[in-house]
Amino acid sequence: MSLDSLESGQSPEISLFLGEYEGERNEKDERHGFGRALLPNGDEYEGDYKNGKRNGNGKYTFLKSKAR
């Protein structure tokens, strides 16, 4: 799995951690095609991406919060 952040030209102080991703990418190294992501909040997405964004068919699974 790889770790994603904002465009590589941005400084580390303002980078945004997008979670872990495993899947296809385009020539710009954006998420593109079919992939699976584990988001920083624990949610998961498995499905289609287009130019770095979720697009088309996919399954989004919310992290089940602990009862308080």
C-alpha positions, 0 to 999 in steps of 0.5 A: 500500500502507498501513502497519499498526500497533496501534490508533491510541490506543496510544502510538508507543513500544509500536506493532507494525509489521505490514508492508505490506498491500493489500486490503479493510478493514471499518468499523473499518479492520481487514483484512477480505475479500481482501488481500495482506500483506508481513510484516516478516520477508519472508514473504507472505500472500495470501488472506482476512481477517476482522476483522483476522486471517487466516481461511479460504483463503489462501496463506502463502509463507515467505521462503527463507533464505540458505544459510550 
